[in-house]
Amino acid sequence: MPRTSVESFENPHPGREYVIEHIAEEFTSVCPKTGHPDFGKVILRYVAAKRCLELKSLKLYYQSFRNKGIFYEDVTNRILEDLVAAAAPRWMVVRTEWTGRGGIHSNIEARFDAPSRKSSRRRA
C-alpha cells in the first residue's frame, strides 16, 4: 500500500512532557472481504520527543486509506508504525473506534513506548 508521508516540525518544548491528542472523526477505509466502506474515528495521543506531527499532512495521510481494503487491526497498527517513524515520540497510542456493523462495534488500540521509557512510562 502506498503511504503518504507525514511531516513533522521541531517540538517547541522538548524538555517538557506534555500530551498531544488529535482526533480524526471521519476516517474511512474499505473492508477487504466485502468491499463495503468502513467508517471510524482515529484518536492519536502522544508525547513528543524532538518532533511534533504536522496536521495537514496527517489529514492527507489518513485520507490515503479511503479506498484501501484493509482490516481494522492492520490499519491501526500501520498508522502507529508510520507515525512513530515520522516523529519518534516518547510514547504514542493510536486508538480506532469503528461504526458498528452487523451488531458488532470494534475498538482497536496499539501502543508504542520508546525503548528507554518502557520501564518508566505511566499509562495515559
C-alpha positions as a LaTeX table, in Angstrom:
\begin{tabular}{lrrr}
\hline
Residue & $x$ (\AA) & $y$ (\AA) & $z$ (\AA) \\
\hline
Met1 & 0.00 & 0.00 & 0.00 \\
Pro2 & 1.49 & 3.37 & $-0.93$ \\
Arg3 & 1.86 & 5.60 & 2.07 \\
Thr4 & 1.62 & 9.36 & 2.18 \\
Ser5 & 4.43 & 10.83 & 4.20 \\
Val6 & 3.56 & 12.65 & 7.38 \\
Glu7 & 5.55 & 15.79 & 8.01 \\
Ser8 & 6.83 & 16.88 & 11.39 \\
Phe9 & 8.22 & 20.05 & 12.92 \\
Glu10 & 10.56 & 20.81 & 15.79 \\
Asn11 & 8.96 & 20.39 & 19.21 \\
Pro12 & 8.84 & 23.89 & 20.74 \\
His13 & 9.10 & 22.41 & 24.27 \\
Pro14 & 11.27 & 19.26 & 24.06 \\
Gly15 & 12.22 & 19.41 & 27.73 \\
Arg16 & 8.62 & 19.15 & 28.91 \\
Glu17 & 6.49 & 16.03 & 28.77 \\
Tyr18 & 3.05 & 17.10 & 27.57 \\
Val19 & 0.34 & 15.04 & 25.88 \\
Ile20 & $-0.78$ & 15.89 & 22.36 \\
Glu21 & $-4.12$ & 14.49 & 21.23 \\
His22 & $-5.55$ & 14.64 & 17.71 \\
Ile23 & $-8.95$ & 13.18 & 16.87 \\
Ala24 & $-9.97$ & 12.43 & 13.29 \\
Glu25 & $-13.72$ & 11.82 & 13.36 \\
Glu26 & $-14.22$ & 10.99 & 9.67 \\
Phe27 & $-11.74$ & 8.19 & 8.93 \\
Thr28 & $-12.73$ & 5.81 & 6.14 \\
Ser29 & $-11.30$ & 2.68 & 4.60 \\
Val30 & $-12.76$ & $-0.37$ & 2.85 \\
Cys31 & $-13.49$ & $-3.85$ & 4.19 \\
Pro32 & $-11.20$ & $-6.22$ & 2.25 \\
Lys33 & $-13.77$ & $-9.03$ & 2.48 \\
Thr34 & $-16.95$ & $-7.26$ & 1.40 \\
Gly35 & $-15.71$ & $-4.12$ & $-0.35$ \\
His36 & $-18.07$ & $-2.07$ & 1.82 \\
Pro37 & $-16.86$ & 1.19 & 3.34 \\
Asp38 & $-15.73$ & 1.22 & 6.96 \\
Phe39 & $-16.25$ & 4.39 & 8.99 \\
Gly40 & $-14.32$ & 5.19 & 12.12 \\
Lys41 & $-12.60$ & 7.64 & 14.36 \\
Val42 & $-8.82$ & 7.77 & 14.94 \\
Ile43 & $-7.68$ & 9.02 & 18.33 \\
Leu44 & $-3.97$ & 9.75 & 18.43 \\
Arg45 & $-2.24$ & 10.52 & 21.74 \\
Tyr46 & 1.49 & 11.02 & 22.13 \\
Val47 & 4.27 & 12.76 & 23.97 \\
Ala48 & 6.70 & 14.29 & 21.53 \\
Ala49 & 10.44 & 13.99 & 21.87 \\
Lys50 & 12.19 & 16.24 & 19.31 \\
Arg51 & 9.43 & 16.36 & 16.65 \\
Cys52 & 5.65 & 17.00 & 16.51 \\
Leu53 & 3.32 & 15.85 & 13.74 \\
Glu54 & 2.06 & 18.44 & 11.26 \\
Leu55 & $-1.74$ & 18.34 & 10.95 \\
Lys56 & $-2.33$ & 18.98 & 7.24 \\
Ser57 & $-0.03$ & 16.15 & 6.22 \\
Leu58 & $-1.61$ & 13.95 & 8.92 \\
Lys59 & $-5.05$ & 14.61 & 7.41 \\
Leu60 & $-3.80$ & 13.73 & 3.91 \\
Tyr61 & $-2.16$ & 10.59 & 5.28 \\
Tyr62 & $-5.44$ & 9.47 & 6.85 \\
Gln63 & $-7.25$ & 10.17 & 3.57 \\
Ser64 & $-4.81$ & 7.84 & 1.75 \\
Phe65 & $-6.68$ & 4.90 & 3.35 \\
Arg66 & $-10.05$ & 5.96 & 1.94 \\
Asn67 & $-10.18$ & 3.41 & $-0.91$ \\
Lys68 & $-7.85$ & 0.78 & 0.57 \\
Gly69 & $-9.07$ & $-2.67$ & 1.50 \\
Ile70 & $-7.63$ & $-3.16$ & 4.99 \\
Phe71 & $-8.73$ & $-4.79$ & 8.25 \\
Tyr72 & $-9.24$ & $-2.65$ & 11.39 \\
Glu73 & $-6.33$ & $-4.30$ & 13.18 \\
Asp74 & $-3.95$ & $-3.72$ & 10.29 \\
Val75 & $-4.88$ & $-0.09$ & 9.69 \\
Thr76 & $-4.50$ & 0.76 & 13.40 \\
Asn77 & $-1.04$ & $-0.80$ & 13.60 \\
Arg78 & 0.10 & 0.69 & 10.27 \\
Ile79 & $-0.90$ & 4.15 & 11.43 \\
Leu80 & 1.07 & 3.66 & 14.64 \\
Glu81 & 4.16 & 2.40 & 12.77 \\
Asp82 & 4.09 & 5.25 & 10.24 \\
Leu83 & 3.54 & 7.99 & 12.81 \\
Val84 & 6.26 & 6.64 & 15.10 \\
Ala85 & 8.61 & 6.68 & 12.08 \\
Ala86 & 7.61 & 10.28 & 11.28 \\
Ala87 & 8.01 & 11.74 & 14.79 \\
Ala88 & 9.99 & 9.31 & 17.02 \\
Pro89 & 7.83 & 10.16 & 20.08 \\
Arg90 & 8.49 & 9.30 & 23.71 \\
Trp91 & 5.27 & 7.27 & 23.57 \\
Met92 & 2.26 & 7.03 & 21.32 \\
Val93 & $-1.17$ & 5.40 & 21.38 \\
Val94 & $-3.40$ & 5.02 & 18.32 \\
Arg95 & $-7.00$ & 4.03 & 19.02 \\
Thr96 & $-9.52$ & 3.42 & 16.28 \\
Glu97 & $-13.25$ & 3.29 & 17.03 \\
Trp98 & $-15.35$ & 1.77 & 14.25 \\
Thr99 & $-19.01$ & 2.30 & 13.46 \\
Gly100 & $-20.99$ & $-0.84$ & 14.21 \\
Arg101 & $-21.91$ & $-3.30$ & 11.52 \\
Gly102 & $-23.95$ & $-6.48$ & 11.97 \\
Gly103 & $-24.40$ & $-5.75$ & 15.66 \\
Ile104 & $-20.64$ & $-5.57$ & 16.34 \\
His105 & $-18.80$ & $-2.37$ & 17.28 \\
Ser106 & $-14.98$ & $-2.59$ & 17.28 \\
Asn107 & $-12.28$ & $-0.55$ & 19.00 \\
Ile108 & $-8.60$ & $-1.27$ & 18.35 \\
Glu109 & $-5.67$ & 0.21 & 20.30 \\
Ala110 & $-1.95$ & $-0.02$ & 19.51 \\
Arg111 & 0.84 & 1.39 & 21.70 \\
Phe112 & 4.47 & 2.38 & 21.32 \\
Asp113 & 6.98 & 3.20 & 24.05 \\
Ala114 & 10.48 & 4.41 & 23.21 \\
Pro115 & 12.91 & 1.67 & 24.34 \\
Ser116 & 14.40 & 3.74 & 27.16 \\
Arg117 & 10.92 & 4.57 & 28.50 \\
Lys118 & 9.24 & 1.15 & 28.64 \\
Ser119 & 10.01 & 0.55 & 32.28 \\
Ser120 & 9.18 & 4.06 & 33.48 \\
Arg121 & 6.18 & 5.23 & 31.43 \\
Arg122 & 2.96 & 5.89 & 33.23 \\
Arg123 & $-0.14$ & 4.97 & 31.23 \\
Ala124 & $-2.16$ & 7.90 & 30.00 \\
\hline
\end{tabular}
